Amino acid sequence: MPLTADPKLFARGAKLGREVIWLHTFGERMNEGKPAGEPRLPKDRQPAIPPAHPIPTGPDAFPDTLDYDAATRTLKVGTGRIENVPPEVWEYEVSGKNVLRQWFGYRRKDRTKPIIGAEKRAPSELMKTRPDHWLPEYTSELINVLNVLALLTELEPAQADLLERIEDGPLVTANSVGV
């Protein structure tokens, strides 16, 4: 990771880093000067659940599938829908894993995992202790995740530009600090 010797670029990087931390912590850290609560996109771009397609909360309709319609920018959660979801949010990955699929995998109806490993151990008994329906807080969490991922994708061009400027400028090296 290059370390800039330019104080202005360093300050810009620190500011951008504080923004990323604010987003990664869902507004709990680095929130000085930020609106209270979870980070949100502007109202006209926020993900929204259409009244005709709420995410079902009853045991009989517990969502077990997650899909995306790029043409309509709609996230499909079982029979429920969330509109105004950018494709970059659906595709967002960390360490090669899709964030939305990972998040949903821990909240879907069928959370069984394939038995793996040399001993072929059965899943833990803790796997049986889970709700029998989609909890309302899952929907709130999902809306929060969608907002944060959208805001993170919007920072990517500024991050790329900053990295390019740092790489093209003076750097702090082991020689420059006497190491």
Buried (B, 14 or more C-beta within 10 A) or exposed (E): EEEBBBEEBBEBBEEBEBBBEBBBEBBEEBBEEEEEEBBBBEEEEBBBBEEEBBBBBEEEBBBEEBEBEEEEBBBBBBEBBBBBBBEEBBBBEEEEEBBBEEBBBEBBBEEEEEEEEEEEEEEEEEEEEEEEBBEEEBBEBBBBBBBBBBBBBBBEEEBEEBBEBBEEEEEEEEEEEEE
